[in-house]
Amino acid sequence: MDVHSHPRPLERVSTGIDSLDTILHGGFFRGSLYLIIGIPGGGKTILANQIAYSTIANGGKVSYFTVLAETHSRLFSYLNQFDFFNYAAIGDTITYVNGYQSFKDSGLGGLLQHIKRTVQAENPTLLILDGIPMPHTNERNDPGTDDFIHELQTYSEYTQCTSLVLTPANPDRRYSHALTMADGHLELTNTIKSHEAIRTLVVHKLRGSDYIPGDHVFTIAPAGIVFRT
């Protein structure tokens, strides 16, 4: 690469959720990789699908990989409760891919190759990986979590396909290197205060952009994730 060439200007990609775009000062950046971390049941899958269906409604295309997650039929049954869900779009502008077998057989290395083949064939504008195990493993043919995130980030930039990686919260933070490499890090929490469940989104990092810090309280409604204003 010519070190004297001008860098490619960053292009914003709307999440399709006006209040979240406000928090992110305009949305994500095209071709970047973002981690969405939270406890099971925290709302990660709902948020990701809400973004996905907003993306296709605005002319984009989505490849949605599930790894350590529910079956697709069960997922669709859950999503059918939300206004944004469009079953007719499945297989056309949004494709759900089961990556569990690739991960089971060949670890993160095999999963990465499966992802690359799919992106090459489908040419999506948004890639979502749901249920990615972030702790390091020593499995054979597994390049490790850090290498996986690094290679996926590089591939996202090359293809200009924005990537969202959904992973459970890990108390011992063994994926700290992945957090450093990712272009952004959002965390969903669910705490009990005075017998009330309080759901919040916190932006810990958004490379190349400012954002609104602090806890952003949201609820899960028929419309999907709804932030309190």
C-alpha positions in Angstrom: 0.0 0.0 0.0 1.2 3.5 -0.9 1.9 5.2 2.5 1.4 8.6 0.8 -2.1 7.7 -0.6 -5.1 9.4 1.1 -7.0 7.2 3.6 -10.4 6.0 2.6 -13.0 8.4 4.2 -15.2 6.7 6.8 -18.9 6.3 5.9 -21.5 6.1 8.6 -24.1 3.3 8.6 -27.3 3.9 10.4 -28.5 1.2 12.9 -32.1 2.0 11.9 -32.8 2.9 15.6 -32.9 6.7 15.8 -32.1 6.9 19.5 -29.2 4.5 19.1 -27.8 6.5 16.2 -28.0 9.5 18.4 -26.0 7.7 21.1 -23.4 6.7 18.5 -23.4 10.2 16.9 -24.6 8.8 13.6 -24.3 5.0 13.8 -21.5 2.6 13.0 -18.8 2.9 10.3 -19.0 0.8 7.2 -16.5 -2.0 7.1 -15.8 -1.9 10.8 -16.2 -4.6 13.5 -18.1 -4.1 16.7 -18.5 -6.3 19.7 -21.9 -6.5 21.4 -21.5 -8.1 24.8 -24.0 -9.0 27.5 -25.5 -11.6 29.7 -27.8 -14.3 28.2 -31.2 -12.7 27.9 -29.8 -9.2 27.9 -31.3 -8.3 24.5 -28.3 -8.8 22.2 -30.1 -11.0 19.6 -33.2 -8.7 19.6 -31.0 -5.7 19.0 -29.0 -7.3 16.3 -32.1 -8.5 14.4 -33.7 -5.1 14.8 -30.6 -3.6 13.2 -30.6 -6.3 10.5 -34.2 -5.8 9.4 -33.7 -2.0 9.4 -30.7 -2.6 7.2 -32.6 -4.6 4.6 -35.6 -2.2 4.7 -33.1 0.5 3.6 -31.7 -1.5 0.7 -28.9 -3.5 2.4 -28.3 -7.2 2.6 -27.5 -9.2 5.7 -25.8 -12.5 6.5 -26.7 -13.7 10.0 -24.5 -16.5 11.5 -25.7 -18.4 14.6 -23.1 -20.5 16.5 -23.9 -21.1 20.1 -27.5 -20.0 19.9 -31.0 -21.3 19.5 -32.2 -23.1 16.4 -33.4 -20.9 13.5 -37.0 -22.1 13.8 -37.0 -21.2 17.5 -35.4 -17.9 16.7 -38.0 -17.0 14.1 -40.8 -17.9 16.5 -39.4 -15.5 19.0 -38.8 -12.8 16.4 -42.3 -13.1 15.1 -43.4 -11.2 18.2 -41.7 -8.0 17.0 -43.0 -5.5 14.5 -39.7 -5.3 12.6 -39.6 -9.0 11.7 -40.2 -9.8 8.0 -40.3 -13.5 7.4 -40.8 -13.0 3.7 -37.3 -11.5 3.4 -35.5 -14.6 4.8 -33.5 -16.3 2.1 -33.6 -13.2 -0.1 -32.2 -10.0 1.5 -31.4 -11.7 4.9 -29.8 -15.1 5.1 -29.5 -17.1 8.4 -26.5 -19.5 8.4 -25.8 -22.1 11.0 -22.1 -22.0 11.9 -22.1 -24.4 14.7 -20.9 -27.4 12.8 -18.0 -25.5 11.3 -17.0 -24.4 14.8 -17.4 -27.8 16.3 -15.4 -29.5 13.5 -12.6 -27.0 13.0 -12.9 -24.4 15.7 -12.8 -20.7 15.0 -10.5 -21.2 12.0 -13.1 -23.4 10.3 -15.8 -20.9 11.2 -13.8 -18.0 9.8 -13.5 -19.9 6.4 -17.2 -20.6 6.4 -17.9 -16.9 7.0 -15.6 -15.8 4.2 -17.2 -18.2 1.7 -20.6 -16.9 2.7 -19.7 -13.3 2.4 -18.1 -13.9 -1.0 -21.2 -15.7 -2.2 -23.9 -13.4 -0.7 -22.1 -10.0 -0.8 -23.9 -8.7 2.3 -23.5 -5.1 3.7 -24.0 -6.3 7.2 -22.6 -9.5 8.9 -23.9 -10.6 12.3 -22.3 -13.4 14.3 -24.5 -14.5 17.2 -23.1 -16.7 20.0 -19.4 -16.4 19.4 -17.4 -17.9 22.3 -14.8 -15.3 23.2 -12.5 -17.1 25.8 -9.3 -18.5 24.3 -9.3 -22.2 23.5 -6.5 -24.6 22.6 -8.5 -26.7 20.2 -6.7 -27.9 17.1 -7.0 -25.8 14.0 -8.3 -22.9 16.2 -6.3 -19.7 15.6 -7.5 -18.3 18.9 -9.9 -15.6 19.6 -7.4 -12.7 19.0 -6.5 -14.1 15.6 -10.1 -14.7 14.7 -11.2 -11.1 15.6 -8.1 -9.7 13.8 -8.7 -11.6 10.6 -12.4 -10.9 10.7 -11.8 -7.2 11.2 -9.3 -7.1 8.3 -11.8 -9.0 6.1 -14.6 -6.6 7.1 -12.5 -3.6 6.0 -11.6 -5.3 2.7 -15.2 -6.2 1.8 -16.7 -3.1 3.4 -19.1 -5.3 5.2 -19.9 -4.0 8.7 -19.6 -6.8 11.3 -21.4 -7.2 14.6 -20.1 -9.9 16.9 -22.5 -10.9 19.7 -20.9 -12.7 22.7 -21.9 -13.5 26.3 -20.4 -11.4 29.1 -17.3 -13.0 30.6 -16.5 -12.0 34.2 -12.8 -12.8 33.9 -12.4 -10.7 30.8 -10.1 -13.2 29.0 -11.1 -11.6 25.7 -9.5 -8.2 26.6 -7.3 -8.3 23.5 -10.4 -8.7 21.4 -11.9 -5.7 23.0 -8.7 -3.7 22.1 -8.8 -4.8 18.5 -12.5 -4.3 17.8 -13.6 -0.9 16.4 -16.3 -0.6 19.0 -17.6 -2.3 22.1 -21.2 -2.0 23.3 -22.4 -3.8 26.5 -26.0 -4.7 27.4 -26.8 -5.1 31.1 -29.8 -6.2 33.1 -29.9 -5.4 36.8 -32.5 -5.5 39.5 -33.1 -2.3 41.4 -36.0 -2.0 43.9 -37.6 -5.1 42.5 -37.5 -3.6 39.0 -35.4 -5.0 36.1 -33.3 -2.2 34.6 -31.9 -2.8 31.1 -29.1 -0.6 30.0 -26.7 -0.1 27.0 -23.3 1.3 27.6 -20.9 2.3 24.8 -17.4 1.6 26.1 -15.6 2.3 22.8 -16.3 3.7 19.4 -13.2 4.1 17.4 -13.1 7.2 15.1 -16.1 8.9 16.8 -17.4 10.5 19.9 -20.5 9.1 21.5 -22.9 9.8 24.4 -21.4 8.0 27.5 -23.2 6.6 30.5 -26.0 4.1 31.0 -28.8 4.3 28.4 -31.9 2.7 29.8 -34.1 0.7 27.4 -37.1 -1.6 27.4 -38.0 -4.5 25.1 -41.4 -3.8 23.4 -43.2 -5.0 20.3 -41.2 -2.4 18.3 -38.0 -4.0 19.6 -35.4 -2.2 21.7 -36.8 1.2 22.8 -34.6 3.6 24.6 -36.0 5.9 27.3 -35.6 9.6 26.4 
